Amino acid sequence: MRLLGTCRDAEDVSVLDFSGEITLGEGSATLRKMVRELVDGGKRKILLNLAEVQYIDSAGVGELVNTYTTVRGAGGELKIANLTKRVHDVIQLTRLYTIFDVQPDERAALNKFRGAQ
């Protein structure tokens, strides 16, 4: 299943809603392209909504790390929300919780961007 993504704004946060699989090839390229376009366009607050992402492989994990590096390198913030159980397990197994700001849902993530707890 290919990765599909849409972008919308929630105030000053760019929310990328993904569905499908983040895998080697087209899936990771879609993620990379969409985030790069936002960063190149001056967006600095990016939320990845992974509620509809059913699978992520090692290349997809690598692309998430690259995405984080791209956003942080541009002086931005990246948050991830709405992990499915399978994606949550991969993030936990790879200990990426120590790097990523993972939030249970979009509302919590937006509150974190605003500085609210």
Biopython code that builds the backbone (N, CA, C, O; Angstrom):
import numpy as np
from Bio.PDB.StructureBuilder import StructureBuilder

atoms = [
    (1, "MET", "N", (0.844, -1.173, 0.000)),
    (1, "MET", "CA", (0.000, 0.000, 0.000)),
    (1, "MET", "C", (0.891, 1.239, 0.000)),
    (1, "MET", "O", (1.799, 1.341, 0.825)),
    (2, "ARG", "N", (0.655, 2.154, -0.883)),
    (2, "ARG", "CA", (1.479, 3.351, -0.977)),
    (2, "ARG", "C", (1.106, 4.362, 0.105)),
    (2, "ARG", "O", (0.029, 4.296, 0.697)),
    (3, "LEU", "N", (2.009, 5.285, 0.345)),
    (3, "LEU", "CA", (1.788, 6.322, 1.334)),
    (3, "LEU", "C", (1.134, 7.525, 0.668)),
    (3, "LEU", "O", (1.613, 8.029, -0.348)),
    (4, "LEU", "N", (0.041, 7.971, 1.256)),
    (4, "LEU", "CA", (-0.654, 9.165, 0.786)),
    (4, "LEU", "C", (-0.573, 10.210, 1.883)),
    (4, "LEU", "O", (-0.663, 9.887, 3.067)),
    (5, "GLY", "N", (-0.404, 11.459, 1.487)),
    (5, "GLY", "CA", (-0.308, 12.519, 2.474)),
    (5, "GLY", "C", (-1.043, 13.763, 2.032)),
    (5, "GLY", "O", (-1.084, 14.100, 0.848)),
    (6, "THR", "N", (-1.621, 14.435, 3.006)),
    (6, "THR", "CA", (-2.252, 15.728, 2.767)),
    (6, "THR", "C", (-1.722, 16.691, 3.818)),
    (6, "THR", "O", (-1.303, 16.284, 4.902)),
    (7, "CYS", "N", (-1.748, 17.965, 3.482)),
    (7, "CYS", "CA", (-1.261, 18.988, 4.389)),
    (7, "CYS", "C", (-2.377, 19.971, 4.682)),
    (7, "CYS", "O", (-3.139, 20.357, 3.795)),
    (8, "ARG", "N", (-2.458, 20.370, 5.945)),
    (8, "ARG", "CA", (-3.423, 21.385, 6.347)),
    (8, "ARG", "C", (-2.787, 22.204, 7.456)),
    (8, "ARG", "O", (-1.833, 21.769, 8.101)),
    (9, "ASP", "N", (-3.326, 23.387, 7.666)),
    (9, "ASP", "CA", (-2.815, 24.260, 8.716)),
    (9, "ASP", "C", (-3.747, 24.253, 9.909)),
    (9, "ASP", "O", (-4.969, 24.287, 9.764)),
    (10, "ALA", "N", (-3.155, 24.207, 11.088)),
    (10, "ALA", "CA", (-3.872, 24.362, 12.351)),
    (10, "ALA", "C", (-3.172, 25.530, 13.037)),
    (10, "ALA", "O", (-2.208, 25.354, 13.783)),
    (11, "GLU", "N", (-3.689, 26.735, 12.760)),
    (11, "GLU", "CA", (-3.040, 27.976, 13.190)),
    (11, "GLU", "C", (-1.661, 28.043, 12.548)),
    (11, "GLU", "O", (-1.561, 28.031, 11.321)),
    (12, "ASP", "N", (-0.596, 28.115, 13.340)),
    (12, "ASP", "CA", (0.746, 28.230, 12.756)),
    (12, "ASP", "C", (1.469, 26.886, 12.648)),
    (12, "ASP", "O", (2.680, 26.850, 12.427)),
    (13, "VAL", "N", (0.744, 25.796, 12.802)),
    (13, "VAL", "CA", (1.314, 24.451, 12.698)),
    (13, "VAL", "C", (0.858, 23.806, 11.392)),
    (13, "VAL", "O", (-0.328, 23.815, 11.060)),
    (14, "SER", "N", (1.817, 23.247, 10.657)),
    (14, "SER", "CA", (1.493, 22.490, 9.449)),
    (14, "SER", "C", (1.285, 21.038, 9.858)),
    (14, "SER", "O", (2.183, 20.399, 10.406)),
    (15, "VAL", "N", (0.093, 20.527, 9.586)),
    (15, "VAL", "CA", (-0.240, 19.150, 9.948)),
    (15, "VAL", "C", (-0.219, 18.302, 8.682)),
    (15, "VAL", "O", (-0.941, 18.579, 7.724)),
    (16, "LEU", "N", (0.613, 17.272, 8.688)),
    (16, "LEU", "CA", (0.680, 16.328, 7.580)),
    (16, "LEU", "C", (-0.057, 15.061, 8.005)),
    (16, "LEU", "O", (0.363, 14.369, 8.932)),
    (17, "ASP", "N", (-1.155, 14.768, 7.322)),
    (17, "ASP", "CA", (-1.944, 13.564, 7.594)),
    (17, "ASP", "C", (-1.509, 12.492, 6.603)),
    (17, "ASP", "O", (-1.636, 12.667, 5.391)),
    (18, "PHE", "N", (-0.997, 11.385, 7.125)),
    (18, "PHE", "CA", (-0.531, 10.302, 6.267)),
    (18, "PHE", "C", (-1.406, 9.068, 6.429)),
    (18, "PHE", "O", (-1.956, 8.806, 7.499)),
    (19, "SER", "N", (-1.520, 8.315, 5.334)),
    (19, "SER", "CA", (-2.185, 7.016, 5.373)),
    (19, "SER", "C", (-1.414, 6.068, 4.463)),
    (19, "SER", "O", (-0.879, 6.470, 3.429)),
    (20, "GLY", "N", (-1.369, 4.813, 4.867)),
    (20, "GLY", "CA", (-0.653, 3.812, 4.078)),
    (20, "GLY", "C", (0.535, 3.265, 4.822)),
    (20, "GLY", "O", (0.459, 2.981, 6.018)),
    (21, "GLU", "N", (1.654, 3.115, 4.100)),
    (21, "GLU", "CA", (2.857, 2.527, 4.672)),
    (21, "GLU", "C", (4.062, 3.405, 4.384)),
    (21, "GLU", "O", (4.219, 3.923, 3.278)),
    (22, "ILE", "N", (4.913, 3.565, 5.395)),
    (22, "ILE", "CA", (6.166, 4.292, 5.206)),
    (22, "ILE", "C", (7.251, 3.242, 5.028)),
    (22, "ILE", "O", (7.755, 2.672, 5.996)),
    (23, "THR", "N", (7.594, 3.001, 3.781)),
    (23, "THR", "CA", (8.520, 1.928, 3.448)),
    (23, "THR", "C", (9.569, 2.409, 2.447)),
    (23, "THR", "O", (9.484, 3.515, 1.914)),
    (24, "LEU", "N", (10.546, 1.559, 2.208)),
    (24, "LEU", "CA", (11.588, 1.843, 1.239)),
    (24, "LEU", "C", (10.966, 2.204, -0.105)),
    (24, "LEU", "O", (10.045, 1.532, -0.571)),
    (25, "GLY", "N", (11.460, 3.242, -0.709)),
    (25, "GLY", "CA", (10.968, 3.639, -2.024)),
    (25, "GLY", "C", (9.981, 4.779, -1.946)),
    (25, "GLY", "O", (10.252, 5.816, -1.340)),
    (26, "GLU", "N", (8.842, 4.579, -2.561)),
    (26, "GLU", "CA", (7.861, 5.644, -2.707)),
    (26, "GLU", "C", (7.343, 6.183, -1.374)),
    (26, "GLU", "O", (7.126, 7.387, -1.243)),
    (27, "GLY", "N", (7.145, 5.325, -0.402)),
    (27, "GLY", "CA", (6.616, 5.761, 0.893)),
    (27, "GLY", "C", (7.533, 6.739, 1.594)),
    (27, "GLY", "O", (7.089, 7.790, 2.057)),
    (28, "SER", "N", (8.805, 6.402, 1.677)),
    (28, "SER", "CA", (9.726, 7.306, 2.350)),
    (28, "SER", "C", (9.986, 8.550, 1.504)),
    (28, "SER", "O", (10.229, 9.626, 2.050)),
    (29, "ALA", "N", (9.938, 8.417, 0.182)),
    (29, "ALA", "CA", (10.126, 9.576, -0.695)),
    (29, "ALA", "C", (8.975, 10.572, -0.546)),
    (29, "ALA", "O", (9.197, 11.782, -0.586)),
    (30, "THR", "N", (7.764, 10.078, -0.376)),
    (30, "THR", "CA", (6.598, 10.953, -0.190)),
    (30, "THR", "C", (6.757, 11.763, 1.094)),
    (30, "THR", "O", (6.539, 12.974, 1.093)),
    (31, "LEU", "N", (7.128, 11.112, 2.173)),
    (31, "LEU", "CA", (7.345, 11.790, 3.447)),
    (31, "LEU", "C", (8.435, 12.847, 3.297)),
    (31, "LEU", "O", (8.249, 13.993, 3.704)),
    (32, "ARG", "N", (9.554, 12.471, 2.722)),
    (32, "ARG", "CA", (10.688, 13.383, 2.553)),
    (32, "ARG", "C", (10.294, 14.610, 1.730)),
    (32, "ARG", "O", (10.610, 15.739, 2.106)),
    (33, "LYS", "N", (9.611, 14.391, 0.617)),
    (33, "LYS", "CA", (9.234, 15.482, -0.288)),
    (33, "LYS", "C", (8.283, 16.464, 0.398)),
    (33, "LYS", "O", (8.463, 17.678, 0.302)),
    (34, "MET", "N", (7.287, 15.945, 1.077)),
    (34, "MET", "CA", (6.298, 16.822, 1.706)),
    (34, "MET", "C", (6.922, 17.669, 2.816)),
    (34, "MET", "O", (6.630, 18.860, 2.925)),
    (35, "VAL", "N", (7.770, 17.065, 3.630)),
    (35, "VAL", "CA", (8.413, 17.812, 4.711)),
    (35, "VAL", "C", (9.391, 18.828, 4.132)),
    (35, "VAL", "O", (9.449, 19.964, 4.604)),
    (36, "ARG", "N", (10.150, 18.444, 3.129)),
    (36, "ARG", "CA", (11.116, 19.356, 2.507)),
    (36, "ARG", "C", (10.402, 20.572, 1.922)),
    (36, "ARG", "O", (10.892, 21.693, 2.052)),
    (37, "GLU", "N", (9.256, 20.368, 1.283)),
    (37, "GLU", "CA", (8.504, 21.491, 0.714)),
    (37, "GLU", "C", (8.054, 22.461, 1.805)),
    (37, "GLU", "O", (8.103, 23.676, 1.613)),
    (38, "LEU", "N", (7.620, 21.937, 2.937)),
    (38, "LEU", "CA", (7.204, 22.791, 4.044)),
    (38, "LEU", "C", (8.380, 23.589, 4.595)),
    (38, "LEU", "O", (8.281, 24.800, 4.792)),
    (39, "VAL", "N", (9.484, 22.910, 4.839)),
    (39, "VAL", "CA", (10.668, 23.572, 5.395)),
    (39, "VAL", "C", (11.187, 24.621, 4.412)),
    (39, "VAL", "O", (11.528, 25.733, 4.814)),
    (40, "ASP", "N", (11.247, 24.273, 3.138)),
    (40, "ASP", "CA", (11.711, 25.229, 2.130)),
    (40, "ASP", "C", (10.774, 26.422, 2.019)),
    (40, "ASP", "O", (11.197, 27.512, 1.632)),
    (41, "GLY", "N", (9.509, 26.223, 2.356)),
    (41, "GLY", "CA", (8.521, 27.290, 2.335)),
    (41, "GLY", "C", (8.480, 28.109, 3.624)),
    (41, "GLY", "O", (7.623, 28.977, 3.788)),
    (42, "GLY", "N", (9.407, 27.830, 4.531)),
    (42, "GLY", "CA", (9.498, 28.621, 5.759)),
    (42, "GLY", "C", (8.700, 28.098, 6.934)),
    (42, "GLY", "O", (8.659, 28.741, 7.983)),
    (43, "LYS", "N", (8.065, 26.945, 6.787)),
    (43, "LYS", "CA", (7.303, 26.366, 7.896)),
    (43, "LYS", "C", (8.268, 25.774, 8.916)),
    (43, "LYS", "O", (9.218, 25.079, 8.555)),
    (44, "ARG", "N", (8.018, 26.056, 10.191)),
    (44, "ARG", "CA", (8.928, 25.598, 11.237)),
    (44, "ARG", "C", (8.249, 24.746, 12.302)),
    (44, "ARG", "O", (8.930, 24.172, 13.152)),
    (45, "LYS", "N", (6.935, 24.653, 12.273)),
    (45, "LYS", "CA", (6.211, 23.803, 13.221)),
    (45, "LYS", "C", (5.455, 22.766, 12.405)),
    (45, "LYS", "O", (4.504, 23.089, 11.694)),
    (46, "ILE", "N", (5.891, 21.518, 12.516)),
    (46, "ILE", "CA", (5.327, 20.448, 11.695)),
    (46, "ILE", "C", (4.879, 19.295, 12.582)),
    (46, "ILE", "O", (5.617, 18.823, 13.447)),
    (47, "LEU", "N", (3.659, 18.861, 12.344)),
    (47, "LEU", "CA", (3.076, 17.723, 13.058)),
    (47, "LEU", "C", (2.790, 16.611, 12.061)),
    (47, "LEU", "O", (2.083, 16.817, 11.074)),
    (48, "LEU", "N", (3.340, 15.436, 12.321)),
    (48, "LEU", "CA", (3.051, 14.262, 11.499)),
    (48, "LEU", "C", (1.932, 13.478, 12.176)),
    (48, "LEU", "O", (2.116, 12.927, 13.262)),
    (49, "ASN", "N", (0.773, 13.432, 11.528)),
    (49, "ASN", "CA", (-0.360, 12.658, 12.025)),
    (49, "ASN", "C", (-0.296, 11.287, 11.357)),
    (49, "ASN", "O", (-0.555, 11.157, 10.160)),
    (50, "LEU", "N", (0.049, 10.275, 12.136)),
    (50, "LEU", "CA", (0.253, 8.924, 11.586)),
    (50, "LEU", "C", (-0.906, 7.984, 11.919)),
    (50, "LEU", "O", (-0.721, 6.767, 11.957)),
    (51, "ALA", "N", (-2.086, 8.531, 12.157)),
    (51, "ALA", "CA", (-3.241, 7.730, 12.567)),
    (51, "ALA", "C", (-3.603, 6.646, 11.556)),
    (51, "ALA", "O", (-4.110, 5.590, 11.935)),
    (52, "GLU", "N", (-3.350, 6.897, 10.288)),
    (52, "GLU", "CA", (-3.727, 5.940, 9.245)),
    (52, "GLU", "C", (-2.526, 5.195, 8.650)),
    (52, "GLU", "O", (-2.650, 4.542, 7.614)),
    (53, "VAL", "N", (-1.373, 5.293, 9.303)),
    (53, "VAL", "CA", (-0.184, 4.575, 8.840)),
    (53, "VAL", "C", (-0.187, 3.201, 9.490)),
    (53, "VAL", "O", (-0.082, 3.072, 10.710)),
    (54, "GLN", "N", (-0.307, 2.190, 8.663)),
    (54, "GLN", "CA", (-0.446, 0.826, 9.173)),
    (54, "GLN", "C", (0.875, 0.085, 9.339)),
    (54, "GLN", "O", (0.952, -0.900, 10.073)),
    (55, "TYR", "N", (1.916, 0.562, 8.655)),
    (55, "TYR", "CA", (3.178, -0.184, 8.671)),
    (55, "TYR", "C", (4.334, 0.766, 8.410)),
    (55, "TYR", "O", (4.209, 1.716, 7.637)),
    (56, "ILE", "N", (5.455, 0.502, 9.060)),
    (56, "ILE", "CA", (6.688, 1.245, 8.806)),
    (56, "ILE", "C", (7.841, 0.250, 8.854)),
    (56, "ILE", "O", (7.943, -0.544, 9.789)),
    (57, "ASP", "N", (8.711, 0.295, 7.841)),
    (57, "ASP", "CA", (9.869, -0.600, 7.833)),
    (57, "ASP", "C", (11.111, 0.185, 8.256)),
    (57, "ASP", "O", (11.015, 1.356, 8.621)),
    (58, "SER", "N", (12.278, -0.465, 8.205)),
    (58, "SER", "CA", (13.500, 0.187, 8.667)),
    (58, "SER", "C", (13.835, 1.430, 7.829)),
    (58, "SER", "O", (14.348, 2.412, 8.364)),
    (59, "ALA", "N", (13.550, 1.392, 6.538)),
    (59, "ALA", "CA", (13.782, 2.574, 5.701)),
    (59, "ALA", "C", (12.848, 3.701, 6.121)),
    (59, "ALA", "O", (13.240, 4.868, 6.104)),
    (60, "GLY", "N", (11.631, 3.369, 6.495)),
    (60, "GLY", "CA", (10.684, 4.368, 6.976)),
    (60, "GLY", "C", (11.136, 4.978, 8.286)),
    (60, "GLY", "O", (10.992, 6.182, 8.494)),
    (61, "VAL", "N", (11.682, 4.157, 9.172)),
    (61, "VAL", "CA", (12.224, 4.659, 10.434)),
    (61, "VAL", "C", (13.375, 5.617, 10.139)),
    (61, "VAL", "O", (13.476, 6.688, 10.738)),
    (62, "GLY", "N", (14.234, 5.221, 9.215)),
    (62, "GLY", "CA", (15.342, 6.083, 8.816)),
    (62, "GLY", "C", (14.853, 7.409, 8.254)),
    (62, "GLY", "O", (15.448, 8.455, 8.510)),
    (63, "GLU", "N", (13.776, 7.365, 7.494)),
    (63, "GLU", "CA", (13.223, 8.590, 6.921)),
    (63, "GLU", "C", (12.618, 9.478, 7.999)),
    (63, "GLU", "O", (12.703, 10.702, 7.899)),
    (64, "LEU", "N", (12.011, 8.894, 9.024)),
    (64, "LEU", "CA", (11.520, 9.698, 10.148)),
    (64, "LEU", "C", (12.678, 10.426, 10.834)),
    (64, "LEU", "O", (12.556, 11.595, 11.198)),
    (65, "VAL", "N", (13.796, 9.729, 11.006)),
    (65, "VAL", "CA", (14.970, 10.356, 11.619)),
    (65, "VAL", "C", (15.489, 11.483, 10.719)),
    (65, "VAL", "O", (15.826, 12.560, 11.209)),
    (66, "ASN", "N", (15.555, 11.237, 9.405)),
    (66, "ASN", "CA", (15.982, 12.279, 8.467)),
    (66, "ASN", "C", (15.040, 13.475, 8.506)),
    (66, "ASN", "O", (15.483, 14.622, 8.440)),
    (67, "THR", "N", (13.751, 13.210, 8.612)),
    (67, "THR", "CA", (12.758, 14.274, 8.696)),
    (67, "THR", "C", (13.000, 15.122, 9.939)),
    (67, "THR", "O", (12.983, 16.352, 9.878)),
    (68, "TYR", "N", (13.223, 14.461, 11.050)),
    (68, "TYR", "CA", (13.519, 15.162, 12.300)),
    (68, "TYR", "C", (14.750, 16.054, 12.132)),
    (68, "TYR", "O", (14.738, 17.219, 12.528)),
    (69, "THR", "N", (15.806, 15.499, 11.545)),
    (69, "THR", "CA", (17.049, 16.234, 11.335)),
    (69, "THR", "C", (16.842, 17.432, 10.418)),
    (69, "THR", "O", (17.390, 18.505, 10.670)),
    (70, "THR", "N", (16.064, 17.261, 9.367)),
    (70, "THR", "CA", (15.777, 18.347, 8.426)),
    (70, "THR", "C", (15.056, 19.498, 9.126)),
    (70, "THR", "O", (15.437, 20.660, 8.986)),
    (71, "VAL", "N", (14.018, 19.163, 9.874)),
    (71, "VAL", "CA", (13.216, 20.190, 10.550)),
    (71, "VAL", "C", (14.039, 20.885, 11.626)),
    (71, "VAL", "O", (14.037, 22.113, 11.705)),
    (72, "ARG", "N", (14.731, 20.131, 12.440)),
    (72, "ARG", "CA", (15.548, 20.718, 13.511)),
    (72, "ARG", "C", (16.693, 21.549, 12.935)),
    (72, "ARG", "O", (17.039, 22.597, 13.482)),
    (73, "GLY", "N", (17.275, 21.086, 11.841)),
    (73, "GLY", "CA", (18.359, 21.824, 11.197)),
    (73, "GLY", "C", (17.913, 23.175, 10.666)),
    (73, "GLY", "O", (18.720, 24.094, 10.530)),
    (74, "ALA", "N", (16.630, 23.292, 10.369)),
    (74, "ALA", "CA", (16.067, 24.555, 9.884)),
    (74, "ALA", "C", (15.543, 25.407, 11.038)),
    (74, "ALA", "O", (14.924, 26.448, 10.814)),
    (75, "GLY", "N", (15.790, 24.967, 12.266)),
    (75, "GLY", "CA", (15.339, 25.720, 13.434)),
    (75, "GLY", "C", (13.887, 25.463, 13.794)),
    (75, "GLY", "O", (13.260, 26.265, 14.485)),
    (76, "GLY", "N", (13.353, 24.341, 13.322)),
    (76, "GLY", "CA", (11.948, 24.042, 13.559)),
    (76, "GLY", "C", (11.710, 22.989, 14.618)),
    (76, "GLY", "O", (12.638, 22.466, 15.235)),
    (77, "GLU", "N", (10.429, 22.695, 14.808)),
    (77, "GLU", "CA", (9.981, 21.669, 15.746)),
    (77, "GLU", "C", (9.167, 20.631, 14.992)),
    (77, "GLU", "O", (8.370, 20.969, 14.116)),
    (78, "LEU", "N", (9.370, 19.376, 15.333)),
    (78, "LEU", "CA", (8.615, 18.277, 14.738)),
    (78, "LEU", "C", (7.983, 17.465, 15.858)),
    (78, "LEU", "O", (8.641, 17.113, 16.838)),
    (79, "LYS", "N", (6.704, 17.174, 15.699)),
    (79, "LYS", "CA", (5.999, 16.309, 16.642)),
    (79, "LYS", "C", (5.283, 15.230, 15.842)),
    (79, "LYS", "O", (4.948, 15.416, 14.672)),
    (80, "ILE", "N", (5.056, 14.103, 16.496)),
    (80, "ILE", "CA", (4.364, 12.972, 15.875)),
    (80, "ILE", "C", (3.174, 12.632, 16.758)),
    (80, "ILE", "O", (3.285, 12.626, 17.984)),
    (81, "ALA", "N", (2.031, 12.346, 16.132)),
    (81, "ALA", "CA", (0.829, 12.033, 16.906)),
    (81, "ALA", "C", (0.048, 10.889, 16.278)),
    (81, "ALA", "O", (0.226, 10.544, 15.109)),
    (82, "ASN", "N", (-0.821, 10.316, 17.099)),
    (82, "ASN", "CA", (-1.780, 9.289, 16.662)),
    (82, "ASN", "C", (-1.111, 8.039, 16.088)),
    (82, "ASN", "O", (-1.461, 7.587, 14.997)),
    (83, "LEU", "N", (-0.161, 7.491, 16.819)),
    (83, "LEU", "CA", (0.505, 6.283, 16.332)),
    (83, "LEU", "C", (-0.420, 5.077, 16.442)),
    (83, "LEU", "O", (-1.088, 4.879, 17.457)),
    (84, "THR", "N", (-0.447, 4.282, 15.388)),
    (84, "THR", "CA", (-1.142, 3.003, 15.465)),
    (84, "THR", "C", (-0.301, 2.075, 16.340)),
    (84, "THR", "O", (0.873, 2.349, 16.586)),
    (85, "LYS", "N", (-0.887, 0.995, 16.802)),
    (85, "LYS", "CA", (-0.151, 0.084, 17.679)),
    (85, "LYS", "C", (1.123, -0.419, 17.018)),
    (85, "LYS", "O", (2.176, -0.462, 17.655)),
    (86, "ARG", "N", (1.041, -0.793, 15.769)),
    (86, "ARG", "CA", (2.207, -1.337, 15.073)),
    (86, "ARG", "C", (3.330, -0.302, 14.963)),
    (86, "ARG", "O", (4.493, -0.616, 15.216)),
    (87, "VAL", "N", (2.981, 0.928, 14.585)),
    (87, "VAL", "CA", (3.993, 1.979, 14.467)),
    (87, "VAL", "C", (4.523, 2.350, 15.848)),
    (87, "VAL", "O", (5.722, 2.577, 16.012)),
    (88, "HIS", "N", (3.643, 2.411, 16.835)),
    (88, "HIS", "CA", (4.061, 2.673, 18.218)),
    (88, "HIS", "C", (5.088, 1.645, 18.666)),
    (88, "HIS", "O", (6.103, 2.002, 19.264)),
    (89, "ASP", "N", (4.835, 0.378, 18.384)),
    (89, "ASP", "CA", (5.747, -0.684, 18.794)),
    (89, "ASP", "C", (7.120, -0.527, 18.136)),
    (89, "ASP", "O", (8.143, -0.751, 18.783)),
    (90, "VAL", "N", (7.150, -0.144, 16.863)),
    (90, "VAL", "CA", (8.421, 0.061, 16.156)),
    (90, "VAL", "C", (9.182, 1.237, 16.770)),
    (90, "VAL", "O", (10.387, 1.145, 17.001)),
    (91, "ILE", "N", (8.486, 2.330, 17.032)),
    (91, "ILE", "CA", (9.125, 3.510, 17.633)),
    (91, "ILE", "C", (9.672, 3.165, 19.018)),
    (91, "ILE", "O", (10.760, 3.603, 19.391)),
    (92, "GLN", "N", (8.917, 2.385, 19.765)),
    (92, "GLN", "CA", (9.357, 1.993, 21.099)),
    (92, "GLN", "C", (10.539, 1.022, 21.021)),
    (92, "GLN", "O", (11.511, 1.171, 21.762)),
    (93, "LEU", "N", (10.465, 0.045, 20.145)),
    (93, "LEU", "CA", (11.525, -0.950, 20.003)),
    (93, "LEU", "C", (12.846, -0.311, 19.590)),
    (93, "LEU", "O", (13.912, -0.720, 20.051)),
    (94, "THR", "N", (12.771, 0.692, 18.720)),
    (94, "THR", "CA", (13.983, 1.362, 18.245)),
    (94, "THR", "C", (14.435, 2.486, 19.179)),
    (94, "THR", "O", (15.434, 3.155, 18.913)),
    (95, "ARG", "N", (13.700, 2.690, 20.267)),
    (95, "ARG", "CA", (13.999, 3.709, 21.270)),
    (95, "ARG", "C", (13.967, 5.131, 20.711)),
    (95, "ARG", "O", (14.642, 6.025, 21.221)),
    (96, "LEU", "N", (13.186, 5.324, 19.674)),
    (96, "LEU", "CA", (13.079, 6.654, 19.084)),
    (96, "LEU", "C", (12.215, 7.593, 19.923)),
    (96, "LEU", "O", (12.142, 8.788, 19.635)),
    (97, "TYR", "N", (11.564, 7.065, 20.956)),
    (97, "TYR", "CA", (10.839, 7.928, 21.877)),
    (97, "TYR", "C", (11.795, 8.906, 22.560)),
    (97, "TYR", "O", (11.377, 9.970, 23.016)),
    (98, "THR", "N", (13.069, 8.544, 22.630)),
    (98, "THR", "CA", (14.048, 9.433, 23.246)),
    (98, "THR", "C", (14.390, 10.614, 22.342)),
    (98, "THR", "O", (14.946, 11.608, 22.811)),
    (99, "ILE", "N", (14.069, 10.520, 21.069)),
    (99, "ILE", "CA", (14.358, 11.591, 20.101)),
    (99, "ILE", "C", (13.097, 12.366, 19.743)),
    (99, "ILE", "O", (13.083, 13.595, 19.800)),
    (100, "PHE", "N", (12.053, 11.658, 19.378)),
    (100, "PHE", "CA", (10.831, 12.286, 18.892)),
    (100, "PHE", "C", (9.923, 12.742, 20.030)),
    (100, "PHE", "O", (9.874, 12.134, 21.099)),
    (101, "ASP", "N", (9.214, 13.821, 19.768)),
    (101, "ASP", "CA", (8.165, 14.275, 20.679)),
    (101, "ASP", "C", (6.880, 13.613, 20.194)),
    (101, "ASP", "O", (6.211, 14.119, 19.293)),
    (102, "VAL", "N", (6.542, 12.477, 20.801)),
    (102, "VAL", "CA", (5.369, 11.708, 20.396)),
    (102, "VAL", "C", (4.210, 12.066, 21.325)),
    (102, "VAL", "O", (4.333, 12.001, 22.548)),
    (103, "GLN", "N", (3.092, 12.444, 20.725)),
    (103, "GLN", "CA", (1.907, 12.831, 21.473)),
    (103, "GLN", "C", (0.771, 11.854, 21.166)),
    (103, "GLN", "O", (0.715, 11.289, 20.074)),
    (104, "PRO", "N", (-0.129, 11.657, 22.124)),
    (104, "PRO", "CA", (-1.205, 10.683, 21.911)),
    (104, "PRO", "C", (-2.193, 11.083, 20.819)),
    (104, "PRO", "O", (-2.763, 10.221, 20.150)),
    (105, "ASP", "N", (-2.399, 12.393, 20.637)),
    (105, "ASP", "CA", (-3.350, 12.846, 19.624)),
    (105, "ASP", "C", (-2.989, 14.247, 19.144)),
    (105, "ASP", "O", (-2.074, 14.880, 19.672)),
    (106, "GLU", "N", (-3.713, 14.717, 18.146)),
    (106, "GLU", "CA", (-3.421, 16.018, 17.548)),
    (106, "GLU", "C", (-3.605, 17.158, 18.545)),
    (106, "GLU", "O", (-2.801, 18.090, 18.587)),
    (107, "ARG", "N", (-4.635, 17.082, 19.324)),
    (107, "ARG", "CA", (-4.907, 18.149, 20.294)),
    (107, "ARG", "C", (-3.750, 18.325, 21.276)),
    (107, "ARG", "O", (-3.330, 19.448, 21.556)),
    (108, "ALA", "N", (-3.239, 17.212, 21.796)),
    (108, "ALA", "CA", (-2.115, 17.262, 22.728)),
    (108, "ALA", "C", (-0.873, 17.835, 22.045)),
    (108, "ALA", "O", (-0.136, 18.620, 22.642)),
    (109, "ALA", "N", (-0.651, 17.444, 20.806)),
    (109, "ALA", "CA", (0.507, 17.951, 20.067)),
    (109, "ALA", "C", (0.404, 19.451, 19.837)),
    (109, "ALA", "O", (1.379, 20.180, 20.020)),
    (110, "LEU", "N", (-0.783, 19.915, 19.432)),
    (110, "LEU", "CA", (-0.975, 21.353, 19.198)),
    (110, "LEU", "C", (-0.786, 22.133, 20.487)),
    (110, "LEU", "O", (-0.216, 23.224, 20.473)),
    (111, "ASN", "N", (-1.257, 21.586, 21.601)),
    (111, "ASN", "CA", (-1.058, 22.234, 22.894)),
    (111, "ASN", "C", (0.423, 22.342, 23.237)),
    (111, "ASN", "O", (0.863, 23.354, 23.784)),
    (112, "LYS", "N", (1.199, 21.296, 22.915)),
    (112, "LYS", "CA", (2.644, 21.320, 23.160)),
    (112, "LYS", "C", (3.324, 22.387, 22.309)),
    (112, "LYS", "O", (4.241, 23.062, 22.777)),
    (113, "PHE", "N", (2.879, 22.545, 21.058)),
    (113, "PHE", "CA", (3.430, 23.605, 20.206)),
    (113, "PHE", "C", (3.160, 24.971, 20.820)),
    (113, "PHE", "O", (3.998, 25.869, 20.737)),
    (114, "ARG", "N", (2.005, 25.127, 21.428)),
    (114, "ARG", "CA", (1.628, 26.402, 22.046)),
    (114, "ARG", "C", (2.301, 26.614, 23.393)),
    (114, "ARG", "O", (2.226, 27.705, 23.958)),
    (115, "GLY", "N", (2.955, 25.586, 23.911)),
    (115, "GLY", "CA", (3.611, 25.710, 25.208)),
    (115, "GLY", "C", (2.738, 25.298, 26.373)),
    (115, "GLY", "O", (3.175, 25.367, 27.522)),
    (116, "ALA", "N", (1.503, 24.868, 26.103)),
    (116, "ALA", "CA", (0.612, 24.399, 27.168)),
    (116, "ALA", "C", (0.935, 22.946, 27.482)),
    (116, "ALA", "O", (1.416, 22.205, 26.624)),
    (117, "GLN", "N", (0.668, 22.552, 28.703)),
    (117, "GLN", "CA", (0.925, 21.154, 29.083)),
    (117, "GLN", "C", (-0.331, 20.364, 29.182)),
    (117, "GLN", "O", (-0.289, 19.173, 29.491)),
]
sb = StructureBuilder()
sb.init_structure("model")
sb.init_model(0)
sb.init_chain("A")
sb.init_seg("    ")
for serial, (resi, resn, name, xyz) in enumerate(atoms, 1):
    if name == "N":
        sb.init_residue(resn, " ", resi, " ")
    sb.init_atom(name, np.array(xyz, "f"), 0.0, 1.0, " ", f" {name:<3s}", serial, name[0])
structure = sb.get_structure()
